[in-house]
């Protein structure tokens, strides 16, 4: 019996460079080799760049996703006898919907196993927001995570080393080789973690606009379709909601500020865009969980759970179970902020025509809301409060936004940057459509 010829890494790189598809065995050779050190960083970098330019078929994307899942554990939630639905956002500025959706959907008898991440680029991270609540523990073991889903119907945690370790290693390489913005690689990265957590279905909030993580209009739509097709192929239900991210969502940007605004909404305050997006995403999750006949009915259920404060009570329960200080959370009306404030005023009268979400997101990092390098500390109370949104009329000298930081230097940096984010025009701009489309 003849031995099969051993695969050659450079030949596989060349094959992808020449726009040919790789088999599952060839992809496994590359991923296993990278994890065990037989495929070097420079070789994997070359392969990732080839994928960046040549793309991957749906077959290749799915096989890569499966390989990344198999590098770690798959959570078995089959013993939890209720529907299990999760939501994933591709990242935006001021997007705090996860904080509201998890407790809201759990109120309907749907388990929400939510694995979240840190801030990425100009977009904030759910884990950093949760950790602005003193004591809140996002570092749950798999046993603790599963236990909370079984007892409370929801858990909010970070990715452990057990979930898709190949993705973690590959992502670190993509981050330093300019191969992050690649649809098949993004799809396999997202889906490897989502499929490993054991949910039955997913709602994807795919951002379109300058505040999202993908440029243009076509790439986010392509990503949404890939996420749905990969989910279906894995036997999972999926819906993608395409949403506008030209301006920040809501009026507060920053870690504690976004927790505060979430509690504000769950306490009965009306924040129109945050309310609308939350209701739509929750409606889709409730529909996928089989608790409504369509998304519209799911929205009505979600709104009633916001109005009767069920979602707020469930959120307080989650905070207590994950060791957060519930008293600190309930004290949100005291408006806790960093020690120095500075207001940005309108330079002329007219209508706000642009609030460039990406620039505002970067300014929030200048203030201390995010990290410029891994070792940076986050100031949980830093951030930005918007006094005007696109379409609002302002007079010269009116406050447009307020910034909070713990040093004047941080405020100086943010103020310089934010000057390019605000545009005022004489004519009122056309109103923007928040929910651009729903794909299922």
N, C-alpha and C positions, 0 to 999 in steps of 0.2 A: 504494500500500500504506500503510495507516494504522499509525502507531507505537502500540505498546501504552502505556497510561497508566502513568506512573511511580508506583511504590508509595510510600505515605505512612506514615512510622514511627508517627505518632500513631494512624492508622487501624488499624494492625496491633496496637498496644497495646490499643486499644478492642475489637478483635475477640476477643482473648484474654480481656480483662476480662469480656466478655459470654459467655464459656464456649464460644466457637466454635473449631474446629480451624484451624490454619494449614497451608498447603501447604508442600511442600519449598522452592518458589521464594520464598515469603514468609519462611520461616526463614533461607534463604540471604541474602536482602536484609538482614535484621537482623544476622546474624553478620558478614557481609562488611563491612557498614556500620560495625559497632562496631570492627572491626579497623582499618579505614582512617580512622576518625575522623568519618565522616558521621553516625553514630548516637552521640549524646552519652551520657555516663555516666548522667545523670538519666533519659534515655529508656530505656536498657537496665535501669536500676534499677526503673523502673515496669513494664517488661515482665516482669522476674524476679518481682516481687511479684504480678503478675497470674497467672503460672504457679504461684507458691506457693499461691495461693488456689483457682485453677481447675484445676490439674493439666494433664497432657498425655495424649493417647492413645498407644498403643504405636507407632503410625505416626509421630507427632510426635517421640516420644522417640528412635526409631531414626534419623530424619532429622537430628535435632539432633546425635546421636552421630556420624553420618557426616560432617556438616559440620565438627565439631570435629577429627575425624581428618584431614580434607582440608586443614585449616589448617596442617598440618605434614607430616611424612614418615611413611610406613608402612614398617616394617622388613621386609625380605624375607629370611626364614630358610629359604626353600624348598631352598636348597643344602645344608642340614643334614639328613641323611637319617635322622633319628630322630624319634619323637614329641616335641612341644614343649608342655609343660603348665605353667601358672603357677597360683599361689594368691593370692587377695586377701582380706585381713581388713578388716572395717568399723571396726576399731579397738577396743582394750580396754586394760585396765591389767594390766601384767605379761605381756602376750601377746608372747612371744618365739619363737613357733613357726616364723616364716619363717627364722630363723637355723639351725634344725634341718632343716626340710623341704627347703630347696634342696639341700644336700649329700646328704641321705638319698635323695631321689627320683632325683637324678642318678646315684647308685650303680647304679640299675636300667636304665641306658641310656636314660633319658628326659631330654631337655634342659629346663632350667628358666631361661627368660629373665625374671628377676625385677626389675621396676622398682618401687622402694619410695619411701616418703615420709618427711617429718619428723614430729615430734609434732604432734598436733592436739587443742586443748583439753586435757582431762585425760588423753588417751591418748598413749602413747609412740610414737616413730617408729623404724622399722628402721634408717634411715640414721644417726641419732644413736647408736644402739647399736653399729653397725659401726664408727663413727668413734671409739668409746672404745678400740678396738684401735689403738695408735699406728701411724701411717703408712697405715692402710687407706684406699684411694682409691675413693670411690663416684662420682667425677665422670669417668665413662668416656665417650669419644667413641663414636659409633655404630659406627665401625670396630673399636674396642677391645672394645666390648660383643659384637658379632657374632663377633669372633675368639675370645673366651673361651668363648662358647657352643659354637663349633665344636670347640675344642681340649679344654676341660675339662667341657663339658656343662652349665655353669652360670655365671651372672654375677649379681652383686648390685650394682645401681647406682641412681642417682637419675634423675629425669625431666630430660632435657636440653631445651633451648629448641626442639629439633627436633620433639619429641612434643607434639601437640595444643596449640599456643600459645594457641588461642582458649579452651581450658579454663582455662589458667593465668590469663588476663586476666579471664574470667568469674568464676572462683572468688574472686579477690581482691575483686571487686565484691560477690559474694554474702556474703563474710565480713563486710563492713561495712554490709550492708543487711538483715540478719536473714532471709536467704533460703537459708541453708545446708541446713536440715532439710526438704528437698523431694524426694520420691522420684524424679520424672522427672529433676530436675537432678542429684541424686546419681548416678543410673544413668548418665546421659550423661557425667558427669565421670569415673566409674570406667571405663566401657567404652571411652571414647575413648582413654584411655591403654593399656588392656589390649589392645584390638584393634590399636593402632598397633605394639605390640611384636612381633607376628608369631607368637603361640602358636596351637596347634591347639585347645586347650581350657582351661577354667578351673575351679578349685574355689574357691568363695566361702565364707569363714567369716563368717557374719552373726551378730553378737552381740545377745543379748537380755538386758536387765537394765540396772540403773542405771549400770554401768560402760561401756556401749556409747555410741555417738554418736546413736542414735535412741531416743526415748522409747517406753514401752509395749511391748506384745506384737504388735500388729497391724502397725505400721509396718515393723519389721524383716522380718516375713514377706512383706509386700507388696514390699519392696525385693528380697528374695531371688527372688521370682517374676519381677520386672522384669529382674533381672540375667540370669536363665536365659533368658527369652524374647528379650531383646536379643542374647545370645550365639548362640542358635539361629538367629535371623534373619540373623545375620552368617555363618552356616555353621560355627559353633564348638560343640564339646561343652561341657556345663556341668553342675556339681552344686553345690548350696548346702547347707551344713551349718549348722544353727541351733544356737548354743551359748550356754551360760549365762555371763553376765558381771555377776552380783550381787556377787561377790567377786573379787579379783585372781587371775590364773592363776599357779600355782606359788607360790613363797614369796619371790621376790626381785623388787623393783621398782626400776628405775634402769638407766642405760645399760650400764656395765661389769657391774653386778650381774646383769643379764639375759643378757649374754654368758656370764658365769661359770656361771649356772644351766643354760644350754644345753649348755655343755661338760660340766658335771656329769652331765646326763642322757645325753649321748653317750658318756661315760666309764663308764657302767654304774650310776649311782645311780638309785634309784627315786623319782620325784616324781610321785605318782599322777595328778593332774589334767593336768599337762603331758604326761605319757607317754600318757595316753588320748587327748587331743585331737590330739597329734602323730601317733599311730598311725592315728586315724580319717581325718584330712586327707591323710596320706601314702597311706593305702589307697585313698582316692578318686582321688588323682592318678595312682597306679600303675594303677588300673582304667581311667581315661580314656586313659592312655597305652598301653593294650592289653597290659599285662604281667601282668594277672591276669583271672580270669573274673568276679570281682565285688569289691566293696569289702572284704568280709571276708577274702578271700584276699590282697588287696593289703595289708591290715593285718598279716597274718602275715608277709609278705615284709618290710614295714617294720620290724617288731619284730626280725626276724633281723638286719637291717642295723644296728639300734641295738646289739643284743647283741654282734655280732662287731666293733663299733667301726669298720665301714666308713664310716659317716656322719661320725665324728670325723676320720678320715684325710682324707676329701674336704673337710671344712670347713677343716682346716689347709692343704690344697692351695689352696683358694680364697683364704685369707688371704695366703698367699705370693704367689700370682699377682696379687693386687690390692694388693701392696706393704705389707701389714701385717706387724707384728713377730710372727712365729710364736713366738719365744722368750717374749715377753710373754704370749701366749695360753697356752702350755704351763705357764706359771708360775701358773696360776689358783688352785692350792691354797694360795697364800700369802695369799689373802683380802684383796686390795687394797681399801682403803676411804678415804673422806674422813677428815680428821684428827680430827674430833670426833664422838663417838658419844653417843647418849642412848637409854635404854630406857623404854618405856611399859609399866606393870605393870597387871595386872587389879585393879580396885577392889573386886571381890567374887568369891566362889566361884560356880561354875555352869558353864554351857556357852556357848561363843561362838555367838550366834544371828545376828549380823550383822557383816560387815566391808564397809562400804559402799565399793564399788570407786571410784566417782566422787570421793568425798572423799579417799580414799587417793591417788588419782591427782593431785588438786590439791595435796595435801600434798607429794608427791614433787617437784612443780614449785617449791613453796616452798623445798625443800631444794637446788634447783639442777639437777634432772634435766631440766627443760624451760625454755621461754622464755615470759615474760609479755609481752615485746615482741621484735620481730625482732632488735634489736641485742644482746639479752642473750646472755652467754656461758653455756655449759653446763658443769657440773662432772661429768665422766664417772664419778667414783667416788662421787658422792652417791647416796642411795637409802634404801630400806626393806627390812628382812628380817623376814618374818612368822614368829613362833614358834608361832602357833596359827591354825587356819582354822575356818570354820563347822562346828559339830558337835563340836569338841574341848572336852574338859573342862579347866577351869583353876581354880586355887585363888587366893584373894586374895593379891596380892603376886607371883604368877607373871609372868614376862615375856610380853607378848603380841606385841610387835614392837620392833625396834631401828631407829633412824634414824641416818643419817650425813650430815654437811654440813661445809663448811669454815669456817662462822662460827656463834657461838651464836645470833645473831639469826635466822638461817635455821632453826635448830632450834626456837627459840621460836615462830615463825610456824607451822611444821608441827605442833608439839605442840598448839597451840591448836585448829587445824583438825581434827586427827585424833581429838580427844576425842569428836567427834560421829560418828565412823565405826564405833566398836566398841560392840556391845551384848552383854551377858551376861544369860542367863535361867536360871531354876531348872530348866526342863525342856529336855531335849535336842531340838533342832529336827529336823524331818524332813530326811533326806539329800536334797541337791539333785541333779537330773539334769543332768550336764554336757552331754551330747549330746541336745538337745531333739528334733530331727527332722532328717531328710535328705531334701532335695527334688531330684529329677532329672527 
